[in-house]
Amino acid sequence: MLRCWNESRYKYGMARTPKLNGRESGMLKAIGFGLGVTGEELLERTHMSPEDLCDVLNTLLDIGYVETTSMKERVTVDNLKAENFEINPSYATDLKAAMRRC
């Protein structure tokens, strides 16, 4: 009998469900599931310091939950305000479900 190498993927689901902490969940709510927002709008919505905001955004960028329109992998305080952020559409459904559980 031949076994497919990814047989377990079909048995247990495609991926694990995302687990978000409060800061990550709040950041995703601030970005929204629509057209995305600029870094300046995120600063106004979250009332976080630019350093903390960059830290949370870089974590979400590393995981792949958030994308920049310029496809940068890291955000610095210098280019934060001019950058546009949006939620990665391939994770949107899973992230919505995870945010409902929070």
One Martini backbone bead per residue (centre of mass of N, CA, C, O) as a GRO file, in nm:
protein
  102
    1MET     BB    1   0.094   0.037   0.024
    2LEU     BB    2   0.045   0.366  -0.047
    3ARG     BB    3   0.167   0.670   0.093
    4CYS     BB    4   0.102   0.981   0.158
    5TRP     BB    5   0.291   1.238   0.291
    6ASN     BB    6   0.003   1.424   0.343
    7GLU     BB    7  -0.224   1.267   0.494
    8SER     BB    8  -0.243   1.425   0.770
    9ARG     BB    9  -0.358   1.691   0.661
   10TYR     BB   10  -0.647   1.574   0.599
   11LYS     BB   11  -0.710   1.466   0.888
   12TYR     BB   12  -0.614   1.754   1.063
   13GLY     BB   13  -0.578   1.967   0.862
   14MET     BB   14  -0.401   2.231   0.727
   15ALA     BB   15  -0.394   2.412   0.996
   16ARG     BB   16  -0.338   2.602   1.245
   17THR     BB   17  -0.468   2.798   1.469
   18PRO     BB   18  -0.467   3.107   1.560
   19LYS     BB   19  -0.276   3.285   1.815
   20LEU     BB   20  -0.367   3.569   2.003
   21ASN     BB   21  -0.294   3.850   2.138
   22GLY     BB   22  -0.401   4.156   2.233
   23ARG     BB   23  -0.222   4.326   2.042
   24GLU     BB   24  -0.276   4.170   1.780
   25SER     BB   25  -0.583   4.194   1.781
   26GLY     BB   26  -0.594   4.505   1.786
   27MET     BB   27  -0.438   4.546   1.521
   28LEU     BB   28  -0.636   4.394   1.335
   29LYS     BB   29  -0.876   4.578   1.398
   30ALA     BB   30  -0.739   4.842   1.297
   31ILE     BB   31  -0.698   4.745   1.005
   32GLY     BB   32  -0.877   4.538   0.895
   33PHE     BB   33  -1.072   4.367   0.617
   34GLY     BB   34  -1.022   4.563   0.393
   35LEU     BB   35  -0.807   4.804   0.253
   36GLY     BB   36  -0.664   4.932   0.479
   37VAL     BB   37  -0.376   5.109   0.627
   38THR     BB   38  -0.195   5.343   0.765
   39GLY     BB   39   0.040   5.423   0.995
   40GLU     BB   40  -0.097   5.684   1.091
   41GLU     BB   41  -0.373   5.554   1.157
   42LEU     BB   42  -0.262   5.353   1.366
   43LEU     BB   43  -0.160   5.562   1.568
   44GLU     BB   44  -0.446   5.682   1.621
   45ARG     BB   45  -0.605   5.412   1.697
   46THR     BB   46  -0.393   5.287   1.927
   47HIS     BB   47  -0.202   5.472   2.106
   48MET     BB   48   0.092   5.407   2.031
   49SER     BB   49   0.402   5.371   2.009
   50PRO     BB   50   0.611   5.341   1.746
   51GLU     BB   51   0.780   5.106   1.862
   52ASP     BB   52   0.544   4.916   1.937
   53LEU     BB   53   0.411   4.910   1.662
   54CYS     BB   54   0.652   4.785   1.511
   55ASP     BB   55   0.668   4.527   1.676
   56VAL     BB   56   0.387   4.414   1.605
   57LEU     BB   57   0.408   4.432   1.296
   58ASN     BB   58   0.662   4.251   1.265
   59THR     BB   59   0.528   4.001   1.377
   60LEU     BB   60   0.295   3.987   1.162
   61LEU     BB   61   0.487   3.978   0.919
   62ASP     BB   62   0.644   3.719   0.992
   63ILE     BB   63   0.391   3.532   0.995
   64GLY     BB   64   0.172   3.666   0.756
   65TYR     BB   65  -0.094   3.835   0.840
   66VAL     BB   66   0.067   4.083   0.725
   67GLU     BB   67   0.081   4.344   0.476
   68THR     BB   68   0.249   4.528   0.241
   69THR     BB   69   0.232   4.707  -0.050
   70SER     BB   70   0.565   4.697  -0.079
   71MET     BB   71   0.678   4.419   0.047
   72LYS     BB   72   0.785   4.447   0.322
   73GLU     BB   73   0.940   4.283   0.607
   74ARG     BB   74   1.005   4.564   0.747
   75VAL     BB   75   0.954   4.807   1.009
   76THR     BB   76   1.007   5.144   1.071
   77VAL     BB   77   0.980   5.447   1.210
   78ASP     BB   78   1.047   5.606   0.945
   79ASN     BB   79   0.823   5.425   0.750
   80LEU     BB   80   0.542   5.399   0.889
   81LYS     BB   81   0.348   5.636   0.790
   82ALA     BB   82   0.376   5.557   0.466
   83GLU     BB   83   0.261   5.286   0.516
   84ASN     BB   84   0.075   5.004   0.402
   85PHE     BB   85  -0.186   4.800   0.553
   86GLU     BB   86  -0.275   4.443   0.536
   87ILE     BB   87  -0.453   4.163   0.525
   88ASN     BB   88  -0.406   3.846   0.462
   89PRO     BB   89  -0.626   3.667   0.270
   90SER     BB   90  -0.535   3.367   0.349
   91TYR     BB   91  -0.604   3.444   0.679
   92ALA     BB   92  -0.882   3.581   0.732
   93THR     BB   93  -1.071   3.354   0.835
   94ASP     BB   94  -0.892   3.258   1.074
   95LEU     BB   95  -0.874   3.538   1.216
   96LYS     BB   96  -1.173   3.580   1.269
   97ALA     BB   97  -1.205   3.330   1.447
   98ALA     BB   98  -0.989   3.410   1.658
   99MET     BB   99  -1.130   3.684   1.739
  100ARG     BB  100  -1.391   3.551   1.852
  101ARG     BB  101  -1.238   3.391   2.088
  102CYS     BB  102  -1.120   3.654   2.250
   0.00000   0.00000   0.00000
